[in-house]
Amino acid sequence: MARISMRVDGMKVTDDVEPRTLLVQYLREGLGKTGTVIGCDTSNCGACTVHLDGDSVKSCNVLAVQADGCEVTTIEGLADTVEGDLHPVQEAFRECHGLQCGFCTPGMIMQSVDLLKRNPQPSEDEIREGIEGNLCRCTGYHNIVRAVQYASGHLATAANPRGATEEVDAL
Amino acid sequence: MTAVEARPEQTNEIGRDRRRKEDARLITGRTRWTDNINLPGMLHLAMVRSPFAHARITNIDTSAAADAEGVVTVLAAKDFDETLGVCINAWPITPNQKAPAHPPIATDRVTFAGEIVAVVAARSAAAARDAAEMVEVDYEELPAVVSLEEAVKDEVLAHPDLGTNKSALWVFDSAQAGTGGNVDEAIATARNDGIVIERTYRQQRLIPAFMEPRSVVCDPTGEQITVWSATQIPHILRFAFAATTGVPESKIRVIAPDVGGGFGGKLQQTPEEMIVFAMARRLGKPVKYTETRSESLLSAHHGRDQIQKLTLSATKDGQVTGLKVELDANLGAYVAIVGGGVPVLGAFMFNAIYKFPAYQFNCQTVFTNTTWTDAYRGAGRPEATYAVERLMDELAAEVGVDPLEIREKNWIKHEEFPFTTVAGLTYDSGNYEAATAKAKELFGYDELRAEQQQRRASNDPVQLGIGVSTFTEMCGLAPSRVLGSLDYGAGGWEHAQVRMTPTGKVEVITGASAHGQGHETAFSQIVADRLGVPFEDVEVLHGDTQIAAKGYDTYGSRSLVVGGEALVRAADKVLEKAKPIAAHLLEASVEDLEFTGGRWTVRGTDQGLAIGELATAVFAAHNLPDGVEANLDSEATFDPEAFSFPHGTHLCAMEVDTETGQVKMRKYVCCDDIGNIINPLIVAGQVHGGLVQGIAQALWEDAVYDDAGTLVAGSFVDYLLPTAADTISFEIDHTTSPSTTNTLGTKGVGEAGTIASTPAVVNAVVDALRPLGVNDVTMPCTPERVWRAINESSAGGETTGAAAAHFDPSTGMSGNVDRTEGDVQ
């Protein structure tokens, strides 16, 4: 067993884990962060995408021990959902019908947030390239691309708040 | 309840692009997938699966696994009695269909790679999986038959005891049925003085590949046995448990919680579900099994896998005179729950939107030592649509006219509806001219044809192809009488209940069980309009047999067409029950009441009562008319009289690099007539997703087996699901001719995109290459196949050989567990 400490969605945690434990297994089974899901076993689908120290990673491709000392953000910590707040990218997915069954959605949203952090005004091709590590079987990606475009527009409005009506968390 | 924004009076919910109710939990991770469920004392299962396609099990040694840390027990088939149940086939397509018994755990023989031979129960999923590796199974390999082409020869048998690989031959002949002429005569006539097109098309094997792997939890504690399963069919699953294990239905509760996609792939009673049920009962503890993706690709049912031999006869000017279909359909190792019925569903669709005077359909279902096949999005109809739409392009090329012209010459004209087809179905409504005109305009058809001519004239290495698909499908599965006439073992009605709560909210219970389609939103819209209550006040409950006690679940584009109509009827019954009570409370005569905008008013007065107020009054029951029960809740069961027939025109432009074989989608436009639309946002999503699944069949997906029966495409590394970078944005539009089979005028949209798009794409690829002498490219149209088609004047051939190279001894893979020494080539 190896002792690890990290901060997950704002909460400090320390646990003993088997060294082979994947980060996604630790999140789901150890911490009950079941919003993050497992869709494959070859790191192809991206359903388990979370942020590790602010960057998106496929949490099936990271050992829990590798996240020792890190800050992890999952879909559950992206916005203060208890208060009913949504992250602009979450809101965009709802607004643009960027999800159907919703299984890929946590990973897709986390990857899109990372994409927009790196490239706030992506072209359609850049969006498609930017989320190609995340598989969706329902939407055909059309409305996911629209959602990222929508979020990009709203984040730009928020950054340049002339006429902006809502506060948006800085990315 | 949060405050509802002020809404203008009398805004219809039907037709609004409501954002989905479901999304609030799905975008925040507040989801209940089956694998999320953890119960006190829960044990975890892992399956031991056969690496061989066909082998005798000579010994199973479980001792080392049973002794491993945290392992509770390791069991094989011999350790179970008949309470394990069996996997059922609900649709024996002929009275003499051959079907081997399908035990959830193989007894003495495995019949496909991936079949379960033993099960481990342990404290954790990891411990179970570790121990599963320690179970030692001795196999004596038997000859395996893998391909459909080999299986029909009956030389190597998938089930030697059956004496043949042939399960059933299902025939429809229009001359015999009295729905049309004799197809052999039509073909003979055309051979003398007309056109005969003969083609063989391959419908490759596909994997539904829903994003949520299947998971089952069973809790045997308490009086009822509760099962949670990632299934499309909780009601049918409960029936199957009861029918095959001896546990009464009243003791079984099946819940489909949040389910992450299905596409037909979760329309199954699985061995894993039966094993979890049995293990929970045996151990007296909650039990969970969640498959890995590899297990899912290997053992969850596959789709398609047909060889279509087609003969189309026509006059010299392109009027079709007959179509003969000889179909071999690969069942895999067992007849699945709908199994052989899937290709039979296609029998009614090969004639599509056309007025064919003679038609014959012959379907031979065949066993192989591969994963069993069953419904995948479209189920029989994509295969039929592909065949006929490819043939119509071939006919156009033969006659020398535009593919749309040959279609128009043969299709049913809008003034000819209702129209009874050569397959015996009556199409109630449609307008192929209107959908085609709209699609052409949106596409810029004439401009793209002009560009194609330029590229051809200039010998551009990148050629442009334009593909057409004018499809129709049958939706709203299904009229129970029709199902009965086809020997299907169940019905096709749907059930709904509308309950008024004391505070005036509405609970809607539906037997249709959604797994991503957006029923909660669309059904709320329907009921909100019907009862005149706010959209937000309607709660849709489904997917739990203890709440939604009756139903036939979700598949075959049936939820709205059948389930939606049941909902309308249940809501209307609420209003019928409420009316005399409203009259009593308003001290008016029933004849003087009007119901608008959720209120009863007395004509000529300002007196009125909202339905919510009435619900509260009925709850208190202080002042009801004599003899009237204190209950507004109502239910309805709707059994459709007929199918509905969505149709549409899909146009696809493909750029084909003739030097490399690479293909690139340039533009995709579709105009679908799906009748009246409840929620255009949800409809668009269904169309987009459907398109990509159909396009993926045309270009990428292929569940390839090697010669030994090992699934080469056994992970997402090898089974090529498209990504965002592989696909483009689509332009979609609609024409509307309402269906007459239900009062909402809806037709169903869940499968349309998948059914229509595959031939549109392949027609475009072939269209680009036709001047080079190419008239077919086998699916999926990989660059290699396209290149070979150009350079070798063939359809590109099989990829099986290339796939098998993974296991070539020269690659150092001879020690691979999937192969024995003697079997390596």
Interface residues (C-beta under 8 A of the other chain):
Chain A: E18 Q25 R28 K33 T34 G35 T36 V37 I38 G39 C40 D41 T42 N44 C45 A47 T74 I75 E76 L78 A79 T81 L86 Q90 F93 R94 E95 H97 L99 Q100 C101 G102 F103 C104 T105 P106 I109 E124 I127 R128 E129 I131 E132 G133 N134 L135 C136 R137 C138 T139 G140 Y141 H142 N143 I144 V145
Chain B: R19 R20 E22 D23 A24 R25 L26 I27 T28 G29 R30 T31 W33 D35 N36 A126 A209 F210 M211 E212 P213 D258 V259 G260 G261 F263 T292 R293 S294 H515 G516 Q517 G518 L681 I682 A684 G685 Q686 H688 G689 G690 L691 V692 Q693 S715 F716 V717 L721 T723 A724 A725 D726 T727 S729 F730 G753
